[in-house]
Amino acid sequence: MDEEDIYLFLKEIALTKFSTIVKDGFITRGTLGTPMGLRILFCEGSFLEVRISGRKYSYHWERRMIDNTIFRHDNAPHHKDIATYPEHFHFESDNNVKECELSPDPKIGVIEFLGFIKDRIE
């Protein structure tokens, strides 16, 4: 499964299994038309940006326009003091970093994160 197939799979899951909170979803594209990520729009005005490139990933839930918070799971190689390094979780801000509890497999991790988001929105 290539990255675009993963984005299409996750978009379908978001629109069907999380339909009570998801308004829409679309693949973002780069200048050459290559897939850059997946953006999922939520009914209350926030959005989730999913980016996958090989083994690197970032799932960023943007809420600054609502309550000045962000939630992001990623595996950028910093925060070496976190037990789940390089996977980590930015909880409510970029500076509040915790251990990641999601699967490193994007097909599972994004669905787990959507469950977390659903619990917070509802």
N, C-alpha and C positions, 0 to 999 in steps of 0.2 A: 504494500500500500504506500503510494507516494504522499507527499504533504498535501496536495490538493485533494486527494481521495480522503485523507484524514479530516480535512476541513469540511468536506461535504458530508461525511459521516457524522461529525460533531454538530454541524448545523441542523441536520435532520433530527438528531437526538434532542437538541435544544428546543426545536420547534414543536416536537411531538410530546416528549416526556416532561418538559418544563413549560408547557403552553400557558400555565396560569401566571407565569412571571415574564415570559419571553414575548417580545413584540415582533422582532424580526432578526434576521441574521444574513450576513453577506461576506463573501471572500473579498479581501482587499488585494489590489494588484499593484505590482511595481511598474516602472516605466516600460518594460518590455512585455508586459502582460503576464508575467510570472506571478504565482500566488505569493503574497507577502504575509497573509494572516487571515484570521476569521474574526469578525466583529459581531457580537451578539448584543442586541439592544433590548433592554428590559423595560417593562411597562411603566415603572416609576421614574424613568429618566436616566438611569445609569447604563453603563455598558461594560462588556467583557471583551478584552482584546487577547486573542490566542495567537501566539507565534511559535512555530516549530521549524527548526532548521537542523536536520540530522538528529543528533542526540541532544541538542540545546533546545530549551523551551522557556516560555514565559506566558503565564496566564494572569493578566492584569485586570482587576475589576476597578474601574474608575468611578468614584463617588464624590470627588471633590466639589462638584457643582451642587450636591445635595447636602452633605454633612461634613465636607472637608476631609474625607478619608479615602484611602486606597487599600486594596488587599491584593497582594501579588505573590504567586508561587513562581519560582524560577530556579535555574541551576547554573547561574553565572558563578564562576569560580572566585567568589569573595566570601566574606563571613566564615573564615576557616574555623572559628571557635564554636560553630553550630555542629551538634552531633550528627546531623544528617547531611553535612557538607558533601557535595556542593549544593544539594537541594535545600531550600530554605523558604520561609514564608514571611513576607512583610505584612504585619498585622496592623491595620489602620493608618500606618505611615511608613515612609521609607526607612525611618530610624528604628522602628520597633520590629526586630527580626527574631523569629522563632524557628523551631524545628519544623520541617515539612512533614505532614502526615498523609500526603497524597501518593498514589502510585506514580512511579516515574514513567509509566506507559501513558502517553497522551490520550489514547482512546479510553483509558480508565480514569486518569487523573483529572481531566477536564469535567467528566461526568460527576466525579466526587466533588469537585469545586462548585459545579452548578447546584449540587445538593446543599452545600454550605451557603451559597448565595440565596437559594430558595428559602432556607430556614431564616435567614436574616431579613429578607424582604417581606415574607408573610408573617 
